[in-house]
Each structure stands twice: as structure tokens, then as C-alpha cells.
């Protein structure tokens, strides 16, 4: 008998107003700004927006440490 594969877990919903590939505010040793690029479970990868760099530098933060930028 063939075993069925488990379905991949559904991603956690993003906080209100936060969308992938948009600029967000995130907390990592203080509040910073960056572009949200990846999600793995409840962790989000943000590309730091403070310093332009040729090399991508992803910062992983918890889902609760990200919020929409208020104008």
C-alpha cells in the first residue's frame, strides 16, 4: 500500500497591509526599513534598505516584528 504524502503547511498570514516584495518596517535591534522578499513559516526575510549593496543580505525576523510603513 502506498503512503500518502503530507500536504505542505499553509503559510502564516502576513500582518494587515503587509505584502510580499514591498517596503516594510521591521524590528531587529531597533526599527529599520527593508523589502520583504521571502517567507518560511512564521519567519520573514527582509532585504535591508539602509545600505545599497551588490550582495543580498537577508535579515530573518519573526512575523510579529514586521509592520506596514505608515505615511
Phi and psi restraints in degrees (range 20) as a CNS / XPLOR table:
assign (resid 1 and name C) (resid 2 and name N)
       (resid 2 and name CA) (resid 2 and name C) 1.0 -85.1 20.0 2
assign (resid 2 and name N) (resid 2 and name CA)
       (resid 2 and name C) (resid 3 and name N) 1.0 133.9 20.0 2
assign (resid 2 and name C) (resid 3 and name N)
       (resid 3 and name CA) (resid 3 and name C) 1.0 -82.5 20.0 2
assign (resid 3 and name N) (resid 3 and name CA)
       (resid 3 and name C) (resid 4 and name N) 1.0 140.3 20.0 2
assign (resid 3 and name C) (resid 4 and name N)
       (resid 4 and name CA) (resid 4 and name C) 1.0 -83.6 20.0 2
assign (resid 4 and name N) (resid 4 and name CA)
       (resid 4 and name C) (resid 5 and name N) 1.0 146.4 20.0 2
assign (resid 4 and name C) (resid 5 and name N)
       (resid 5 and name CA) (resid 5 and name C) 1.0 -81.5 20.0 2
assign (resid 5 and name N) (resid 5 and name CA)
       (resid 5 and name C) (resid 6 and name N) 1.0 144.3 20.0 2
assign (resid 5 and name C) (resid 6 and name N)
       (resid 6 and name CA) (resid 6 and name C) 1.0 -72.2 20.0 2
assign (resid 6 and name N) (resid 6 and name CA)
       (resid 6 and name C) (resid 7 and name N) 1.0 141.6 20.0 2
assign (resid 6 and name C) (resid 7 and name N)
       (resid 7 and name CA) (resid 7 and name C) 1.0 -69.6 20.0 2
assign (resid 7 and name N) (resid 7 and name CA)
       (resid 7 and name C) (resid 8 and name N) 1.0 143.0 20.0 2
assign (resid 7 and name C) (resid 8 and name N)
       (resid 8 and name CA) (resid 8 and name C) 1.0 -63.7 20.0 2
assign (resid 8 and name N) (resid 8 and name CA)
       (resid 8 and name C) (resid 9 and name N) 1.0 146.0 20.0 2
assign (resid 8 and name C) (resid 9 and name N)
       (resid 9 and name CA) (resid 9 and name C) 1.0 -65.8 20.0 2
assign (resid 9 and name N) (resid 9 and name CA)
       (resid 9 and name C) (resid 10 and name N) 1.0 143.8 20.0 2
assign (resid 9 and name C) (resid 10 and name N)
       (resid 10 and name CA) (resid 10 and name C) 1.0 -71.5 20.0 2
assign (resid 10 and name N) (resid 10 and name CA)
       (resid 10 and name C) (resid 11 and name N) 1.0 142.8 20.0 2
assign (resid 10 and name C) (resid 11 and name N)
       (resid 11 and name CA) (resid 11 and name C) 1.0 -68.4 20.0 2
assign (resid 11 and name N) (resid 11 and name CA)
       (resid 11 and name C) (resid 12 and name N) 1.0 149.3 20.0 2
assign (resid 11 and name C) (resid 12 and name N)
       (resid 12 and name CA) (resid 12 and name C) 1.0 -67.2 20.0 2
assign (resid 12 and name N) (resid 12 and name CA)
       (resid 12 and name C) (resid 13 and name N) 1.0 143.6 20.0 2
assign (resid 12 and name C) (resid 13 and name N)
       (resid 13 and name CA) (resid 13 and name C) 1.0 -68.3 20.0 2
assign (resid 13 and name N) (resid 13 and name CA)
       (resid 13 and name C) (resid 14 and name N) 1.0 143.5 20.0 2
assign (resid 13 and name C) (resid 14 and name N)
       (resid 14 and name CA) (resid 14 and name C) 1.0 -75.5 20.0 2
assign (resid 14 and name N) (resid 14 and name CA)
       (resid 14 and name C) (resid 15 and name N) 1.0 154.5 20.0 2
assign (resid 14 and name C) (resid 15 and name N)
       (resid 15 and name CA) (resid 15 and name C) 1.0 -59.5 20.0 2
assign (resid 15 and name N) (resid 15 and name CA)
       (resid 15 and name C) (resid 16 and name N) 1.0 158.6 20.0 2
assign (resid 15 and name C) (resid 16 and name N)
       (resid 16 and name CA) (resid 16 and name C) 1.0 -54.0 20.0 2
assign (resid 16 and name N) (resid 16 and name CA)
       (resid 16 and name C) (resid 17 and name N) 1.0 130.3 20.0 2
assign (resid 16 and name C) (resid 17 and name N)
       (resid 17 and name CA) (resid 17 and name C) 1.0 81.7 20.0 2
assign (resid 17 and name N) (resid 17 and name CA)
       (resid 17 and name C) (resid 18 and name N) 1.0 -6.0 20.0 2
assign (resid 17 and name C) (resid 18 and name N)
       (resid 18 and name CA) (resid 18 and name C) 1.0 -93.3 20.0 2
assign (resid 18 and name N) (resid 18 and name CA)
       (resid 18 and name C) (resid 19 and name N) 1.0 130.6 20.0 2
assign (resid 18 and name C) (resid 19 and name N)
       (resid 19 and name CA) (resid 19 and name C) 1.0 -130.6 20.0 2
assign (resid 19 and name N) (resid 19 and name CA)
       (resid 19 and name C) (resid 20 and name N) 1.0 151.9 20.0 2
assign (resid 19 and name C) (resid 20 and name N)
       (resid 20 and name CA) (resid 20 and name C) 1.0 -62.4 20.0 2
assign (resid 20 and name N) (resid 20 and name CA)
       (resid 20 and name C) (resid 21 and name N) 1.0 147.2 20.0 2
assign (resid 20 and name C) (resid 21 and name N)
       (resid 21 and name CA) (resid 21 and name C) 1.0 66.3 20.0 2
assign (resid 21 and name N) (resid 21 and name CA)
       (resid 21 and name C) (resid 22 and name N) 1.0 18.0 20.0 2
assign (resid 21 and name C) (resid 22 and name N)
       (resid 22 and name CA) (resid 22 and name C) 1.0 -115.4 20.0 2
assign (resid 22 and name N) (resid 22 and name CA)
       (resid 22 and name C) (resid 23 and name N) 1.0 159.9 20.0 2
assign (resid 22 and name C) (resid 23 and name N)
       (resid 23 and name CA) (resid 23 and name C) 1.0 -71.2 20.0 2
assign (resid 23 and name N) (resid 23 and name CA)
       (resid 23 and name C) (resid 24 and name N) 1.0 137.3 20.0 2
assign (resid 23 and name C) (resid 24 and name N)
       (resid 24 and name CA) (resid 24 and name C) 1.0 -136.9 20.0 2
assign (resid 24 and name N) (resid 24 and name CA)
       (resid 24 and name C) (resid 25 and name N) 1.0 164.4 20.0 2
assign (resid 24 and name C) (resid 25 and name N)
       (resid 25 and name CA) (resid 25 and name C) 1.0 -97.4 20.0 2
assign (resid 25 and name N) (resid 25 and name CA)
       (resid 25 and name C) (resid 26 and name N) 1.0 137.3 20.0 2
assign (resid 25 and name C) (resid 26 and name N)
       (resid 26 and name CA) (resid 26 and name C) 1.0 -138.3 20.0 2
assign (resid 26 and name N) (resid 26 and name CA)
       (resid 26 and name C) (resid 27 and name N) 1.0 153.0 20.0 2
assign (resid 26 and name C) (resid 27 and name N)
       (resid 27 and name CA) (resid 27 and name C) 1.0 -104.0 20.0 2
assign (resid 27 and name N) (resid 27 and name CA)
       (resid 27 and name C) (resid 28 and name N) 1.0 119.9 20.0 2
assign (resid 27 and name C) (resid 28 and name N)
       (resid 28 and name CA) (resid 28 and name C) 1.0 -153.7 20.0 2
assign (resid 28 and name N) (resid 28 and name CA)
       (resid 28 and name C) (resid 29 and name N) 1.0 94.4 20.0 2
assign (resid 28 and name C) (resid 29 and name N)
       (resid 29 and name CA) (resid 29 and name C) 1.0 56.4 20.0 2
assign (resid 29 and name N) (resid 29 and name CA)
       (resid 29 and name C) (resid 30 and name N) 1.0 44.9 20.0 2
assign (resid 29 and name C) (resid 30 and name N)
       (resid 30 and name CA) (resid 30 and name C) 1.0 116.0 20.0 2
assign (resid 30 and name N) (resid 30 and name CA)
       (resid 30 and name C) (resid 31 and name N) 1.0 164.8 20.0 2
assign (resid 30 and name C) (resid 31 and name N)
       (resid 31 and name CA) (resid 31 and name C) 1.0 -83.6 20.0 2
assign (resid 31 and name N) (resid 31 and name CA)
       (resid 31 and name C) (resid 32 and name N) 1.0 135.1 20.0 2
assign (resid 31 and name C) (resid 32 and name N)
       (resid 32 and name CA) (resid 32 and name C) 1.0 -137.4 20.0 2
assign (resid 32 and name N) (resid 32 and name CA)
       (resid 32 and name C) (resid 33 and name N) 1.0 173.9 20.0 2
assign (resid 32 and name C) (resid 33 and name N)
       (resid 33 and name CA) (resid 33 and name C) 1.0 -119.9 20.0 2
assign (resid 33 and name N) (resid 33 and name CA)
       (resid 33 and name C) (resid 34 and name N) 1.0 146.9 20.0 2
assign (resid 33 and name C) (resid 34 and name N)
       (resid 34 and name CA) (resid 34 and name C) 1.0 -170.3 20.0 2
assign (resid 34 and name N) (resid 34 and name CA)
       (resid 34 and name C) (resid 35 and name N) 1.0 176.9 20.0 2
assign (resid 34 and name C) (resid 35 and name N)
       (resid 35 and name CA) (resid 35 and name C) 1.0 -100.4 20.0 2
assign (resid 35 and name N) (resid 35 and name CA)
       (resid 35 and name C) (resid 36 and name N) 1.0 127.2 20.0 2
assign (resid 35 and name C) (resid 36 and name N)
       (resid 36 and name CA) (resid 36 and name C) 1.0 -76.3 20.0 2
assign (resid 36 and name N) (resid 36 and name CA)
       (resid 36 and name C) (resid 37 and name N) 1.0 119.4 20.0 2
assign (resid 36 and name C) (resid 37 and name N)
       (resid 37 and name CA) (resid 37 and name C) 1.0 -120.6 20.0 2
assign (resid 37 and name N) (resid 37 and name CA)
       (resid 37 and name C) (resid 38 and name N) 1.0 -19.8 20.0 2
assign (resid 37 and name C) (resid 38 and name N)
       (resid 38 and name CA) (resid 38 and name C) 1.0 -155.1 20.0 2
assign (resid 38 and name N) (resid 38 and name CA)
       (resid 38 and name C) (resid 39 and name N) 1.0 150.5 20.0 2
assign (resid 38 and name C) (resid 39 and name N)
       (resid 39 and name CA) (resid 39 and name C) 1.0 -134.3 20.0 2
assign (resid 39 and name N) (resid 39 and name CA)
       (resid 39 and name C) (resid 40 and name N) 1.0 131.7 20.0 2
assign (resid 39 and name C) (resid 40 and name N)
       (resid 40 and name CA) (resid 40 and name C) 1.0 -131.4 20.0 2
assign (resid 40 and name N) (resid 40 and name CA)
       (resid 40 and name C) (resid 41 and name N) 1.0 100.3 20.0 2
assign (resid 40 and name C) (resid 41 and name N)
       (resid 41 and name CA) (resid 41 and name C) 1.0 65.6 20.0 2
assign (resid 41 and name N) (resid 41 and name CA)
       (resid 41 and name C) (resid 42 and name N) 1.0 -123.1 20.0 2
assign (resid 41 and name C) (resid 42 and name N)
       (resid 42 and name CA) (resid 42 and name C) 1.0 -95.4 20.0 2
assign (resid 42 and name N) (resid 42 and name CA)
       (resid 42 and name C) (resid 43 and name N) 1.0 5.7 20.0 2
assign (resid 42 and name C) (resid 43 and name N)
       (resid 43 and name CA) (resid 43 and name C) 1.0 -103.8 20.0 2
assign (resid 43 and name N) (resid 43 and name CA)
       (resid 43 and name C) (resid 44 and name N) 1.0 142.1 20.0 2
assign (resid 43 and name C) (resid 44 and name N)
       (resid 44 and name CA) (resid 44 and name C) 1.0 -122.6 20.0 2
assign (resid 44 and name N) (resid 44 and name CA)
       (resid 44 and name C) (resid 45 and name N) 1.0 141.7 20.0 2
assign (resid 44 and name C) (resid 45 and name N)
       (resid 45 and name CA) (resid 45 and name C) 1.0 -101.1 20.0 2
assign (resid 45 and name N) (resid 45 and name CA)
       (resid 45 and name C) (resid 46 and name N) 1.0 130.6 20.0 2
assign (resid 45 and name C) (resid 46 and name N)
       (resid 46 and name CA) (resid 46 and name C) 1.0 -123.0 20.0 2
assign (resid 46 and name N) (resid 46 and name CA)
       (resid 46 and name C) (resid 47 and name N) 1.0 133.6 20.0 2
assign (resid 46 and name C) (resid 47 and name N)
       (resid 47 and name CA) (resid 47 and name C) 1.0 -86.0 20.0 2
assign (resid 47 and name N) (resid 47 and name CA)
       (resid 47 and name C) (resid 48 and name N) 1.0 120.5 20.0 2
assign (resid 47 and name C) (resid 48 and name N)
       (resid 48 and name CA) (resid 48 and name C) 1.0 -59.9 20.0 2
assign (resid 48 and name N) (resid 48 and name CA)
       (resid 48 and name C) (resid 49 and name N) 1.0 131.0 20.0 2
assign (resid 48 and name C) (resid 49 and name N)
       (resid 49 and name CA) (resid 49 and name C) 1.0 -98.5 20.0 2
assign (resid 49 and name N) (resid 49 and name CA)
       (resid 49 and name C) (resid 50 and name N) 1.0 4.0 20.0 2
assign (resid 49 and name C) (resid 50 and name N)
       (resid 50 and name CA) (resid 50 and name C) 1.0 -75.2 20.0 2
assign (resid 50 and name N) (resid 50 and name CA)
       (resid 50 and name C) (resid 51 and name N) 1.0 -42.4 20.0 2
assign (resid 50 and name C) (resid 51 and name N)
       (resid 51 and name CA) (resid 51 and name C) 1.0 -127.1 20.0 2
assign (resid 51 and name N) (resid 51 and name CA)
       (resid 51 and name C) (resid 52 and name N) 1.0 123.2 20.0 2
assign (resid 51 and name C) (resid 52 and name N)
       (resid 52 and name CA) (resid 52 and name C) 1.0 -66.8 20.0 2
assign (resid 52 and name N) (resid 52 and name CA)
       (resid 52 and name C) (resid 53 and name N) 1.0 138.5 20.0 2
assign (resid 52 and name C) (resid 53 and name N)
       (resid 53 and name CA) (resid 53 and name C) 1.0 -145.1 20.0 2
assign (resid 53 and name N) (resid 53 and name CA)
       (resid 53 and name C) (resid 54 and name N) 1.0 148.1 20.0 2
assign (resid 53 and name C) (resid 54 and name N)
       (resid 54 and name CA) (resid 54 and name C) 1.0 -74.2 20.0 2
assign (resid 54 and name N) (resid 54 and name CA)
       (resid 54 and name C) (resid 55 and name N) 1.0 -25.2 20.0 2
assign (resid 54 and name C) (resid 55 and name N)
       (resid 55 and name CA) (resid 55 and name C) 1.0 -102.0 20.0 2
assign (resid 55 and name N) (resid 55 and name CA)
       (resid 55 and name C) (resid 56 and name N) 1.0 131.9 20.0 2
assign (resid 55 and name C) (resid 56 and name N)
       (resid 56 and name CA) (resid 56 and name C) 1.0 -67.0 20.0 2
assign (resid 56 and name N) (resid 56 and name CA)
       (resid 56 and name C) (resid 57 and name N) 1.0 135.6 20.0 2
assign (resid 56 and name C) (resid 57 and name N)
       (resid 57 and name CA) (resid 57 and name C) 1.0 -127.9 20.0 2
assign (resid 57 and name N) (resid 57 and name CA)
       (resid 57 and name C) (resid 58 and name N) 1.0 94.8 20.0 2
assign (resid 57 and name C) (resid 58 and name N)
       (resid 58 and name CA) (resid 58 and name C) 1.0 -80.4 20.0 2
assign (resid 58 and name N) (resid 58 and name CA)
       (resid 58 and name C) (resid 59 and name N) 1.0 137.0 20.0 2
assign (resid 58 and name C) (resid 59 and name N)
       (resid 59 and name CA) (resid 59 and name C) 1.0 -114.4 20.0 2
assign (resid 59 and name N) (resid 59 and name CA)
       (resid 59 and name C) (resid 60 and name N) 1.0 124.1 20.0 2
assign (resid 59 and name C) (resid 60 and name N)
       (resid 60 and name CA) (resid 60 and name C) 1.0 -93.6 20.0 2
assign (resid 60 and name N) (resid 60 and name CA)
       (resid 60 and name C) (resid 61 and name N) 1.0 126.4 20.0 2
assign (resid 60 and name C) (resid 61 and name N)
       (resid 61 and name CA) (resid 61 and name C) 1.0 -131.8 20.0 2
assign (resid 61 and name N) (resid 61 and name CA)
       (resid 61 and name C) (resid 62 and name N) 1.0 162.5 20.0 2
assign (resid 61 and name C) (resid 62 and name N)
       (resid 62 and name CA) (resid 62 and name C) 1.0 -75.7 20.0 2
assign (resid 62 and name N) (resid 62 and name CA)
       (resid 62 and name C) (resid 63 and name N) 1.0 154.6 20.0 2
assign (resid 62 and name C) (resid 63 and name N)
       (resid 63 and name CA) (resid 63 and name C) 1.0 -55.2 20.0 2
assign (resid 63 and name N) (resid 63 and name CA)
       (resid 63 and name C) (resid 64 and name N) 1.0 -34.9 20.0 2
assign (resid 63 and name C) (resid 64 and name N)
       (resid 64 and name CA) (resid 64 and name C) 1.0 -76.3 20.0 2
assign (resid 64 and name N) (resid 64 and name CA)
       (resid 64 and name C) (resid 65 and name N) 1.0 -11.5 20.0 2
assign (resid 64 and name C) (resid 65 and name N)
       (resid 65 and name CA) (resid 65 and name C) 1.0 -96.8 20.0 2
assign (resid 65 and name N) (resid 65 and name CA)
       (resid 65 and name C) (resid 66 and name N) 1.0 15.9 20.0 2
assign (resid 65 and name C) (resid 66 and name N)
       (resid 66 and name CA) (resid 66 and name C) 1.0 -123.0 20.0 2
assign (resid 66 and name N) (resid 66 and name CA)
       (resid 66 and name C) (resid 67 and name N) 1.0 138.5 20.0 2
assign (resid 66 and name C) (resid 67 and name N)
       (resid 67 and name CA) (resid 67 and name C) 1.0 -146.3 20.0 2
assign (resid 67 and name N) (resid 67 and name CA)
       (resid 67 and name C) (resid 68 and name N) 1.0 160.0 20.0 2
assign (resid 67 and name C) (resid 68 and name N)
       (resid 68 and name CA) (resid 68 and name C) 1.0 -67.1 20.0 2
assign (resid 68 and name N) (resid 68 and name CA)
       (resid 68 and name C) (resid 69 and name N) 1.0 144.0 20.0 2
assign (resid 68 and name C) (resid 69 and name N)
       (resid 69 and name CA) (resid 69 and name C) 1.0 -79.6 20.0 2
assign (resid 69 and name N) (resid 69 and name CA)
       (resid 69 and name C) (resid 70 and name N) 1.0 123.3 20.0 2
assign (resid 69 and name C) (resid 70 and name N)
       (resid 70 and name CA) (resid 70 and name C) 1.0 -87.2 20.0 2
assign (resid 70 and name N) (resid 70 and name CA)
       (resid 70 and name C) (resid 71 and name N) 1.0 132.1 20.0 2
